[in-house]
Amino acid sequence: MLHNLLRNEDIILASQSPRRAFLLKQLGLKFRQISANIKEVENGMPSDDFVKYYSMKKADKVFKNNLNSFVIGADTIILIDNKIIGKPKNYNEAKEFLRTISSNCHIVLTGISICFKETTISKIEKTKVYFNQISEQDIEEYILTNEPMDKAGAYGIQGFGSQFIKRIEGCFFNVMGFPIPLFYKMVKELFMRKE
Amino acid sequence: MLHNLLRNEDIILASQSPRRAFLLKQLGLKFRQISANIKEVENGMPSDDFVKYYSMKKADKVFKNNLNSFVIGADTIILIDNKIIGKPKNYNEAKEFLRTISSNCHIVLTGISICFKETTISKIEKTKVYFNQISEQDIEEYILTNEPMDKAGAYGIQGFGSQFIKRIEGCFFNVMGFPIPLFYKMVKELFMRKE
């Protein structure tokens, strides 16, 4: 298990996300968080490559100053019809996003990269999220909670937004912010490669 | 949304579960928790009826002493091949359960009942949970964390057990302990019926 495989490593999570930190703590891992501070720019890459690229860039940047550490980078985007949905700029855009995800399915796509000794590995995880219909009244009431304003896709899965989420298909933890089973798989591969 | 629909009700959750309370709190609901203290006995009922029956029994028992309240009962079981998997009695049974869920799919089945004024309504939610293979070494290491011992199915979805969970199909929140979107649907139905 992860807490045994990684017990001797100096783990750094190259992300300030409290949700990612929460999930890693539950695994009994001790780690530091260092933000990579990398600005993401849509660059025409296919979305799978995009999240791999940025998770790698984040991990790489922190690894360069911590060459003896085990550095984890992650990048998550939300896709509808292959289009990235970011954080809403204002109330009107939040409403527009909520109307787009209502009665619809979107994809939570995460890239994970690990930099450790001479190896960097990256993988992706995709989870489908199906929403119930969100009525206009619910959109108005939801906006008033302010929850949508700092969230990609204009919803939080844990919070008021939970009322609208019909079903998911795929990794449970990806939707929470960090695909733990994928990470475990990567660590096993990495350590088998090392031995 | 729920916090608006229920703002004038005296809500009671007829369950001591901290995970259910956590999920309801995130919805901005104010409520009390009163345990119904009902012992469940396998009685040959089909599993759908079983969880409905016990969620209703829990809600009913608390409602009888709080006739002006809005009482929520819930009952969750884990099923493999239509057989209920409860909490393991000892380390050996925990290992046996983990070998059974390894590389397998099981169902998290929840019954929710609401008692409010002259109405009781009950519904169920089913979510499929697929596990990766759990190696014998992982089973040994997982048992040593003690996490499996007080959990139905011998695993906790949030904790060390998260490493093994390949994917889910269905309600995200059901797996966390309380199917919020189903509850929202029930409340909307109940209030439309009342008006």
HADDOCK unambig.tbl for C-alpha pairs under 7 A between the chains (distance, minus, plus):
assign (segid A and resid 1 and name CA) (segid B and resid 138 and name CA) 5.92 0.50 0.50
assign (segid A and resid 1 and name CA) (segid B and resid 141 and name CA) 6.88 0.50 0.50
assign (segid A and resid 26 and name CA) (segid B and resid 159 and name CA) 4.83 0.50 0.50
assign (segid A and resid 26 and name CA) (segid B and resid 160 and name CA) 6.58 0.50 0.50
assign (segid A and resid 27 and name CA) (segid B and resid 159 and name CA) 5.68 0.50 0.50
assign (segid A and resid 27 and name CA) (segid B and resid 160 and name CA) 4.90 0.50 0.50
assign (segid A and resid 138 and name CA) (segid B and resid 1 and name CA) 5.92 0.50 0.50
assign (segid A and resid 141 and name CA) (segid B and resid 1 and name CA) 6.86 0.50 0.50
assign (segid A and resid 159 and name CA) (segid B and resid 26 and name CA) 4.84 0.50 0.50
assign (segid A and resid 159 and name CA) (segid B and resid 27 and name CA) 5.68 0.50 0.50
assign (segid A and resid 160 and name CA) (segid B and resid 26 and name CA) 6.57 0.50 0.50
assign (segid A and resid 160 and name CA) (segid B and resid 27 and name CA) 4.90 0.50 0.50
assign (segid A and resid 162 and name CA) (segid B and resid 180 and name CA) 6.62 0.50 0.50
assign (segid A and resid 162 and name CA) (segid B and resid 181 and name CA) 6.79 0.50 0.50
assign (segid A and resid 163 and name CA) (segid B and resid 180 and name CA) 5.68 0.50 0.50
assign (segid A and resid 163 and name CA) (segid B and resid 181 and name CA) 4.49 0.50 0.50
assign (segid A and resid 163 and name CA) (segid B and resid 184 and name CA) 6.19 0.50 0.50
assign (segid A and resid 164 and name CA) (segid B and resid 181 and name CA) 5.96 0.50 0.50
assign (segid A and resid 165 and name CA) (segid B and resid 181 and name CA) 6.38 0.50 0.50
assign (segid A and resid 166 and name CA) (segid B and resid 171 and name CA) 6.20 0.50 0.50
assign (segid A and resid 166 and name CA) (segid B and resid 181 and name CA) 6.51 0.50 0.50
assign (segid A and resid 167 and name CA) (segid B and resid 169 and name CA) 6.92 0.50 0.50
assign (segid A and resid 167 and name CA) (segid B and resid 170 and name CA) 4.41 0.50 0.50
assign (segid A and resid 167 and name CA) (segid B and resid 171 and name CA) 4.44 0.50 0.50
assign (segid A and resid 167 and name CA) (segid B and resid 172 and name CA) 6.25 0.50 0.50
assign (segid A and resid 168 and name CA) (segid B and resid 168 and name CA) 6.97 0.50 0.50
assign (segid A and resid 168 and name CA) (segid B and resid 169 and name CA) 5.74 0.50 0.50
assign (segid A and resid 168 and name CA) (segid B and resid 170 and name CA) 5.42 0.50 0.50
assign (segid A and resid 168 and name CA) (segid B and resid 171 and name CA) 6.34 0.50 0.50
assign (segid A and resid 168 and name CA) (segid B and resid 172 and name CA) 6.26 0.50 0.50
assign (segid A and resid 169 and name CA) (segid B and resid 167 and name CA) 6.92 0.50 0.50
assign (segid A and resid 169 and name CA) (segid B and resid 168 and name CA) 5.73 0.50 0.50
assign (segid A and resid 169 and name CA) (segid B and resid 169 and name CA) 4.59 0.50 0.50
assign (segid A and resid 169 and name CA) (segid B and resid 170 and name CA) 6.65 0.50 0.50
assign (segid A and resid 170 and name CA) (segid B and resid 167 and name CA) 4.41 0.50 0.50
assign (segid A and resid 170 and name CA) (segid B and resid 168 and name CA) 5.43 0.50 0.50
assign (segid A and resid 170 and name CA) (segid B and resid 169 and name CA) 6.66 0.50 0.50
assign (segid A and resid 171 and name CA) (segid B and resid 166 and name CA) 6.20 0.50 0.50
assign (segid A and resid 171 and name CA) (segid B and resid 167 and name CA) 4.44 0.50 0.50
assign (segid A and resid 171 and name CA) (segid B and resid 168 and name CA) 6.35 0.50 0.50
assign (segid A and resid 172 and name CA) (segid B and resid 167 and name CA) 6.25 0.50 0.50
assign (segid A and resid 172 and name CA) (segid B and resid 168 and name CA) 6.27 0.50 0.50
assign (segid A and resid 180 and name CA) (segid B and resid 162 and name CA) 6.62 0.50 0.50
assign (segid A and resid 180 and name CA) (segid B and resid 163 and name CA) 5.68 0.50 0.50
assign (segid A and resid 181 and name CA) (segid B and resid 162 and name CA) 6.78 0.50 0.50
assign (segid A and resid 181 and name CA) (segid B and resid 163 and name CA) 4.51 0.50 0.50
assign (segid A and resid 181 and name CA) (segid B and resid 164 and name CA) 5.98 0.50 0.50
assign (segid A and resid 181 and name CA) (segid B and resid 165 and name CA) 6.38 0.50 0.50
assign (segid A and resid 181 and name CA) (segid B and resid 166 and name CA) 6.51 0.50 0.50
assign (segid A and resid 184 and name CA) (segid B and resid 163 and name CA) 6.18 0.50 0.50
